[in-house]
Amino acid sequence: MLVAWVDMRLRVPFVMLALALTLAPLAAPLLAASHPLAALLIRNFFSQLCHQDPRRSFVVDGSTVAVCARCLGIYWGVAVGMLVRWRRPRRLLALALMVNLADVVSGVMHWHGDLAGFRFFFGLMLGLGAGAILSLPDGLRSLRLAS
């Protein structure tokens, strides 16, 4: 019982951080008109994590979200993935990595345009896989290959 309590006690701060990373990019366009400095600080923070290309970002209230659609999907996916127990988290992460790699390669080859909805969904898949791994009792250590 103590292990489950410690596990949950350690998981709560990570889930809160994931939720903050999920909601903060959406706050930037909502704060742009009334609190431009706060919106600028949020955008500046996320500029270190994301390219923030407006063509690849959602628009909320006439202003772009502080991250691209794929990053927003990753943040949402990590938050949800940490809350749900998954049966095969390694397979989910591997599949999501392959799908995202295929999307990046096809984008570089100009086989498709900037489809924000697809990028969000692919990022969501990647985030779900990452969140599922982070929520395992061993966390990232569970990714090591058995010897």
C-alpha positions in Angstrom: 0.0 0.0 0.0 2.8 2.4 0.8 4.3 1.9 -2.7 1.0 2.9 -4.4 0.8 6.0 -2.2 4.3 7.0 -2.9 3.8 6.4 -6.6 0.7 8.6 -6.7 2.4 11.2 -4.5 5.2 11.5 -7.0 2.9 11.4 -10.0 0.7 14.3 -9.0 3.4 17.0 -9.6 4.2 15.6 -13.0 0.5 15.6 -14.0 0.1 19.2 -12.7 3.2 20.2 -14.8 1.7 18.4 -17.8 -1.6 20.2 -17.4 0.1 23.6 -17.0 2.1 22.9 -20.3 -1.3 21.9 -21.9 -3.2 25.0 -20.8 -0.5 27.7 -21.0 -0.1 27.8 -24.8 -3.9 28.3 -25.1 -3.7 31.2 -22.6 -1.4 33.2 -24.8 -3.9 34.1 -27.5 -6.6 34.7 -24.9 -4.4 37.1 -23.0 -3.0 38.9 -26.0 -5.5 41.8 -26.0 -6.0 42.3 -22.2 -2.6 41.3 -20.8 0.0 41.5 -23.7 3.0 41.2 -21.4 1.7 37.9 -20.0 1.0 36.6 -23.5 4.5 37.6 -24.5 6.1 35.8 -21.6 4.2 32.7 -22.4 5.2 32.9 -26.1 8.8 33.6 -25.1 8.9 30.5 -22.8 7.5 28.2 -25.5 9.8 29.7 -28.2 12.5 27.7 -26.5 10.5 24.4 -27.0 8.7 25.0 -30.3 9.3 26.7 -33.7 5.9 28.5 -33.3 5.4 28.6 -37.1 2.0 30.4 -37.5 1.2 28.2 -40.6 1.3 25.1 -38.3 -0.5 26.6 -35.3 -4.1 26.8 -34.3 -5.7 30.3 -34.1 -7.7 31.2 -31.0 -9.5 34.5 -30.6 -7.6 35.9 -33.7 -4.1 35.0 -32.4 -2.0 31.9 -32.8 -1.5 29.5 -30.0 1.9 29.7 -28.4 3.0 26.3 -29.9 2.5 24.5 -33.1 -0.3 21.9 -33.5 2.0 18.9 -33.0 3.5 20.3 -29.8 0.1 21.1 -28.4 -1.0 17.6 -29.2 2.1 16.2 -27.4 1.4 18.3 -24.3 -2.3 17.2 -24.3 -1.3 13.6 -24.9 1.3 13.5 -22.0 -1.3 14.9 -19.6 -3.9 12.4 -20.6 -1.4 9.5 -21.0 -0.2 10.0 -17.4 -3.7 9.7 -16.1 -4.7 6.5 -17.9 -3.2 3.0 -17.5 -2.2 1.6 -20.9 -1.9 -2.1 -21.7 1.1 -1.7 -24.1 2.7 1.7 -23.7 5.9 0.8 -25.5 4.0 -0.3 -28.6 1.9 2.9 -28.5 5.1 5.0 -28.2 6.8 3.1 -31.0 3.8 3.4 -33.3 3.5 7.1 -32.6 7.2 7.7 -33.3 6.9 5.9 -36.6 3.7 7.9 -37.6 5.3 11.2 -36.6 8.5 10.3 -38.5 6.5 9.5 -41.6 4.6 12.8 -41.3 7.9 14.8 -40.9 9.5 13.0 -43.9 6.4 13.4 -46.1 6.3 17.1 -45.1 9.9 17.6 -46.0 9.3 15.9 -49.4 6.3 18.3 -49.9 3.9 15.4 -50.3 1.3 17.3 -48.2 0.7 20.8 -46.9 0.5 22.1 -43.4 -2.4 20.1 -42.0 -2.7 21.3 -38.4 -5.5 18.8 -37.5 -3.3 15.8 -38.5 -0.3 17.3 -36.8 -2.3 17.7 -33.6 -3.5 14.1 -33.8 -0.1 12.7 -34.5 1.4 14.8 -31.7 -1.4 13.6 -29.4 -0.5 10.0 -30.2 3.2 10.7 -29.4 2.2 12.4 -26.1 -0.1 9.5 -25.1 2.8 7.1 -25.6 5.2 9.3 -23.7 2.7 9.9 -20.9 2.0 6.2 -20.7 5.7 5.4 -20.3 6.1 8.2 -17.7 3.2 6.8 -15.7 4.7 3.3 -15.4 6.0 2.5 -11.9 9.6 2.4 -13.3 9.0 5.4 -15.6 11.8 5.8 -18.2 13.8 3.0 -16.7 11.2 0.6 -18.1 12.4 1.4 -21.7 15.7 -0.3 -21.1 16.1 -3.6 -23.0 16.3 -6.7 -20.9 19.7 -8.3 -20.8 
